[in-house]
Amino acid sequence: MTRDEIRATVLRILGEIAPEADLTQLKPDVSFRDQLDIDSMDFLNFVIALDEELDVRIPESDYPKLSTLDACVEFLSSRNTAKEGS
Amino acid sequence: MPTLGADMTVGTLLAWMKKPGDEVKRGEIIAEVDTDKGVIEVEVFTSGIIEKLLIEPGAEVPVGTVLAIIREPGQVPGAEVSTATAPSPAEASKPVAVSPSQVERRVPISPAAKKLATELGVDISRVTGTGSGGRIQRVDIERAAFAKPSGVVVRDAADERQERMRRTIAAAMARSKREIPHYYLSTTINMSNAMAWLAEENLKRPVVDRLLFGVLLIKAVALALHEVPELNSVWKDEKLNLCTEINVGVAISLRQGGLVAPALLGTDKQNIDELMKTFRDLVKRARAGSLRSSELSEPTITVTSLGERGAESVFGIIYPPQVAIIGFGRPMEWPRTLDGQIVLRPAIKATLSADHRVSDGHRGSLFLAAVDRLLQEPGKL
């Protein structure tokens, strides 16, 4: 999966969690939890959706690496690359 | 029309899910009603056969109006039946035939969602349902409508709903502050054990089974109520009425604004995994606008938690006729002295707002102490 595809997947999941949000205004380098008012239940649902759609296991200790859109894409791309290389 | 809160006076029947002659079981959903708290699924509290549907979809009726007559097993058709609420004579004597098409509307789209789709001009054939079995819910329609370039109409509908909800919250909170003599207590709880246990548990679990910190708090509150049962009660007819069930209501903020506080029924009897599942389901349904009547009518106490990004503490306003609300602030680092050194421990501030007509500060303190003690042994929750 390319970085663009990962970014599109992340945005789609965020759109399902925060349907009222205008994701075109999302700043990619600022915490999306703050921008979209994502609470702990929303964030758990976000991680569950990433796990299901990208087949990437994300331990709680890696949650800080999912703080911004850019960070998410970076982290998920690296996990995806590692998986494909194994 | 069930009462779903102290300040609900009327509700609008949106649709019947059953027709005369249908068999219903206790807890089954038979209708959807529109209230100031959103669209609610109405459950029945007895099993039997639907004998008559008394109210037509679209009718606004006062709380307490009998909506339908159910013949219990063994009763002869047409025999006198008992009803839980006093019927409005004019409406009760007006049987209404329900066509099969009205019943068929429930699948795969909820009547409320269908109504909203019509209002907003959303083509339901293009909407993917996220409800049980792919059922289209209001939130799916709102999502589809938001995706439309002409989203102005949606904002109008959403604004109106939010205004109604704010009015309901305002009425309940003003009444609470006017009538209930609140007292407030606060304590800081060391969460080292709870946090460590949670981290260890979640490391072992697939993501879908992971636990949230808030579930431990809810379960600790439910168990602590066994020790101070007067906080699990309602103030009615100028006296304390102890509740036999512990149904902790949880304050859930809605994305479009406002909040609801539906109950996790039988909170103390659910193990931590069950509670997490029901909590997750409850939040999902609260935000999708598909709560059930029992979840809104039966909370016996409320928990409000501000979560990881909230303030340090919250002093809640009691939701009448309940007599207490427990607030939890965000987890924080708490400086303590240990062997002459200052050390940091994860902690949380717990507050109790309670009705002084029912309890006093001593009992409230015992309750908070019980919550603290229970959270020190999270594996036993």
Interface residues (C-beta under 8 A of the other chain):
Chain A: E16 A18 P19 E20 R33 D34 D37 D39 S40 M41 L44 N45 V47 I48 D51 R57 I58 P59 E60
Chain B: T130 V139 E142 R143 F146 A158 A199 N202 L203 P206 V207 V208 R210 L212 F213 G214 S253 R255 Q256 F279 R280 V283 K284 G307 E308 R309
